[in-house]
């Protein structure tokens, strides 16, 4: 398994998890707003400061995003490309976004795969303040009680990263908000976590980065930094199955099931581990 060398001292804690309640939600994101404005407003109507949404089918004009790139210096192990812009409406075939906070304000982290057959890059890290919804869309996801992602400086990677923090005590817990540190296989780390907490079955939602990407069918992305979106993640006590889309330096996405024990975290992974069900919460327009 490939590894990456970050500039800071390796942190002792390699996985952070905070129990929470994940409440299923269905919201309408309103055209003409930035993705940040639309997501924050939709969750606020339901009383949530934190959450995760699936944005499959959302349309943007403009869409602005970046892709992984080599670091220009020694301050970071990897970095971002220059900003890519699509001014004509672009549909997100798949996208996932965490709503968290940075310096007390709403902050989003979103990875997506664009519905463009020929244009490259066709996937990446969306700039949520600068990407505008061109159509209303109903989106589904989870509002969080008891935990949320809050940005803070990470000495190991020298990035500002989301970390889960406890908020108010949830009435019940049916999920964990999890982040993973570099140089551990994403699947093995989550499976070990599941065994430690006696999780028989869970749904996995989220985004992250890997040191390259190796797929079950033999596909590979060789870039030493790739960004991923979980399309379908299932954790069982007998094993783990992660179907993802990934993009590297060349901007060409690949989609498939991850190979076992071959995909080290590059910078971080932010995963919502949903272990039980809850009643749907719907926002009225």
Secondary structure, DSSP 4 states (H G I P E B T S, - for coil): ------SSPPPS--EEEEEEEEEEEEEEEPTTSBHHHHHHHHHHHTT-S-EEEE-TT-EESSEEEE-EEE-SSSS-SEEEPPPEEE-S-EEEEEEEEEEEEETTEEEEEEEEEE--SS-S--EEEE-TTT-BBSS-EEEEEEEEESEEEEEEEETTTTEEEEEEEE-SPPSS--EEEEEE-SSSBHHHHHHHHHHHTT-SEEEEEEEEEESSEEBTTS-EE--S-EEEEEEEEEEETTEEEEEEEEE-TT---EEEEBPTT--BEEEEEEEEEE-S----EE---
